[in-house]
Amino acid sequence: MGSTEDLDHPQTILQYNSGFLVSKVMFTACELGVFDLLLESGEPLSSDAIAARLGTSTTGMERLLDACVGLKLLAVELTQGGALYRNTEVSNIYLTKSSPKSQYHIMMYYSNTVYLCWHYLADAVRSGEEMLKFMAGQNSVWSICGRDVLAAFDLSSFTQIYDLGGGGGALARECVSLYPNSTVTIYDLPKVVQVAKEQFVPPEEHRITFHEGDFFNDPIPEAELYILSKILHDWDDEKCRQLLAKVHKACKPGRCELLKSRETLTYR
Ligand SMILES: C[S@@+](CC[C@H](N)C(=O)[O-])C[C@H]1O[C@@H](n2cnc3c(N)ncnc32)[C@H](O)[C@@H]1O
């Protein structure tokens, strides 16, 4: 990024400028069932056949298919009868609904929900009130899967837990409910801790405490278990290394970190 080539021709800036087009082409082909149809058909199909089977316009479909070819999500074979399209291997594995490794459902969530929310990013940045909605949003997922995440490993031997960047505290609440002998300290930025206290964690919940701090610039106190849930994806590799090194230093031998990113759960 910022290379001398970029100064002559801003390749990076142009890629960022149109990045959303790439996502939307992939989402649309998934949503319309292009990859599923090509998997089921077992043979390459023309754009007319695909359009007819999926009930779309022929020109629109042809353009979408060609865009997918450009993105290497589809391959095209030029025959005397016209162009025939088929899935690439990667599309068969990740973009079809029936594949065990299918990413279809998360993509539909991104396309129909996350994509729309990001339209209002500038408003969200302008307005501090959005923080409350963001925290509630972050919390809501834990009412569905918090217990499963926390039960994936037996954490009952840990009584003193720090949830770094613990936000609104929904995971902390699940944790003390599942492991009644534990206490969880939500470590987060002062303004977030204030909102968590006022809005999300009932004062009678004495097993949850708070620590106002910046995990990059302030000390991280000693604890038996550190939870970093949906934290690392926010930072570049250097920042993640910095944070993990700090947690590692605070962690005494035999103590642990539970890392939950969007896709993975790690216990070490
Ligand atoms: C994506 S949210 C995840 C919230 C929660 N862990 C969860 O799983 O729902 C990231 C959290 O990290 C907190 N955070 C960001 N930078 C931080 C910092 N430097 N020190 C402490 N917390 C921070 C944010 O305030 C926010 O609550």
Ligand as a Chemical Component Dictionary entry (heavy atoms), coordinates in Angstrom:
data_LIG
# 
_chem_comp.id                   LIG 
_chem_comp.type                 NON-POLYMER 
_chem_comp.pdbx_formal_charge   0 
_chem_comp.three_letter_code    LIG 
# 
loop_
_chem_comp_atom.comp_id 
_chem_comp_atom.atom_id 
_chem_comp_atom.alt_atom_id 
_chem_comp_atom.type_symbol 
_chem_comp_atom.charge 
_chem_comp_atom.model_Cartn_x 
_chem_comp_atom.model_Cartn_y 
_chem_comp_atom.model_Cartn_z 
_chem_comp_atom.pdbx_ordinal 
LIG C1  C1  C 0  -16.670 -6.209  18.322 1  
LIG S1  S1  S 1  -16.840 -5.699  19.985 2  
LIG C2  C2  C 0  -16.903 -7.293  20.811 3  
LIG C3  C3  C 0  -17.671 -7.182  22.116 4  
LIG C4  C4  C 0  -17.755 -8.501  22.900 5  
LIG N1  N1  N 0  -16.444 -9.045  23.217 6  
LIG C5  C5  C 0  -18.594 -9.519  22.172 7  
LIG O1  O1  O 0  -18.079 -10.605 21.861 8  
LIG O2  O2  O -1 -19.777 -9.259  21.943 9  
LIG C6  C6  C 0  -15.186 -5.132  20.371 10 
LIG C7  C7  C 0  -15.059 -4.578  21.779 11 
LIG O3  O3  O 0  -13.680 -4.238  22.001 12 
LIG C8  C8  C 0  -13.658 -3.023  22.729 13 
LIG N2  N2  N 0  -12.366 -2.356  22.529 14 
LIG C9  C9  C 0  -11.910 -1.807  21.375 15 
LIG N3  N3  N 0  -10.690 -1.272  21.581 16 
LIG C10 C10 C 0  -10.384 -1.484  22.879 17 
LIG C11 C11 C 0  -9.259  -1.161  23.675 18 
LIG N4  N4  N 0  -8.211  -0.520  23.152 19 
LIG N5  N5  N 0  -9.256  -1.530  24.972 20 
LIG C12 C12 C 0  -10.325 -2.194  25.489 21 
LIG N6  N6  N 0  -11.426 -2.533  24.782 22 
LIG C13 C13 C 0  -11.454 -2.178  23.493 23 
LIG C14 C14 C 0  -14.812 -2.236  22.141 24 
LIG O4  O4  O 0  -15.204 -1.151  22.971 25 
LIG C15 C15 C 0  -15.866 -3.318  22.016 26 
LIG O5  O5  O 0  -16.634 -3.456  23.185 27 
# 
loop_
_chem_comp_bond.comp_id 
_chem_comp_bond.atom_id_1 
_chem_comp_bond.atom_id_2 
_chem_comp_bond.value_order 
_chem_comp_bond.pdbx_ordinal 
LIG C1  S1  SING 1  
LIG S1  C2  SING 2  
LIG S1  C6  SING 3  
LIG C2  C3  SING 4  
LIG C3  C4  SING 5  
LIG C4  N1  SING 6  
LIG C4  C5  SING 7  
LIG C5  O1  DOUB 8  
LIG C5  O2  SING 9  
LIG C6  C7  SING 10 
LIG C7  O3  SING 11 
LIG C7  C15 SING 12 
LIG O3  C8  SING 13 
LIG C8  N2  SING 14 
LIG C8  C14 SING 15 
LIG N2  C9  SING 16 
LIG N2  C13 SING 17 
LIG C9  N3  DOUB 18 
LIG N3  C10 SING 19 
LIG C10 C11 SING 20 
LIG C10 C13 DOUB 21 
LIG C11 N4  SING 22 
LIG C11 N5  DOUB 23 
LIG N5  C12 SING 24 
LIG C12 N6  DOUB 25 
LIG N6  C13 SING 26 
LIG C14 O4  SING 27 
LIG C14 C15 SING 28 
LIG C15 O5  SING 29 
# 
